[in-house]
Amino acid sequence: MAENKKPQNQLNIELPEDVADGIYSNMAIISHSNSEFVVDFIRLVPNVPKAKVKSRIILSPQHAKRLLKALHDNIVKFEGQFGPIKELGSNQFPNMNFNTPKVEA
């Protein structure tokens, strides 16, 4: 007797080449209202006193919570494979001292 299998819901996701390259961020600022979370991804570079927002993602509260769970699950897997991730003290900026010489004209 043949089984009638229900087709699973599939989602085809397209990843355009310019998006696949990604955008590097070493800082994020998160804010929220009663209806959305806004995550600004920022890139700090050495010897530059001004940082720019490189990308802004706006999420529903439900999606923000799912993202939190997915990040937690992935961090647990990462640390299981590579060891604990070292944390900075609270409210510290990442170390941006790349020992680059200051340019003088």
Secondary structure as the mmCIF struct_conf table of DSSP 4:
data_model
#
loop_
_struct_conf.conf_type_id
_struct_conf.id
_struct_conf.beg_label_comp_id
_struct_conf.beg_label_asym_id
_struct_conf.beg_label_seq_id
_struct_conf.end_label_comp_id
_struct_conf.end_label_asym_id
_struct_conf.end_label_seq_id
HELX_LH_PP_P HELX_LH_PP_P1 LYS A 5 ASN A 9
HELX_RH_AL_P HELX_RH_AL_P1 GLU A 17 ALA A 20
TURN_TY1_P TURN_TY1_P1 ASP A 21 ASP A 21
BEND BEND1 ASN A 26 ASN A 26
STRN STRN1 MET A 27 HIS A 32
BEND BEND2 ASN A 34 SER A 35
STRN STRN2 PHE A 37 ARG A 43
TURN_TY1_P TURN_TY1_P2 PRO A 46 ASN A 47
BEND BEND3 PRO A 49 PRO A 49
STRN STRN3 LYS A 52 LEU A 59
HELX_RH_AL_P HELX_RH_AL_P2 PRO A 61 PHE A 82
HELX_LH_PP_P HELX_LH_PP_P2 PRO A 84 GLY A 89
TURN_TY1_P TURN_TY1_P3 SER A 90 ASN A 91
HELX_LH_PP_P HELX_LH_PP_P3 GLN A 92 ASN A 95
HELX_LH_PP_P HELX_LH_PP_P4 THR A 100 VAL A 103
#
